[in-house]
């Protein structure tokens, strides 16, 4: 079954740094897990993956915005 590029969903993963170990520059373990799942789907041409790095401050604002949007629906 062949799919057109217009039918492939686009996904953006926002990655933050790890809060567990400050000595290393590594991704948050939850972000790393989602990256691995989405990367495999991207390699199988099931979705188009975009990875973006955000700081902890903007991540908190982003999560707060999402939860407010969900509660208003």
Steps between C-alpha positions, in 0.01 A plus 500: 500500500652828390424829672537849361709750692187704569352205689798456733436674834760745626614475864716746696682371808612766748806379691632636830826429676523246780429620852652184650867552417622855444856396412400351163316652208237239445132494421226449752438121532134542408593707194760240405241221517253692282779585258584132452135407435440790262833450324412139418164612363676771299744248353202284397355808319193500727554861611724802449699574816637839605707525820530835675697587812338729757616623839331399824327840529337478159415134559303594813314771309430258214361230732287754686358625168420145383324406825296820494400429140393147590297615802316761290383248243 
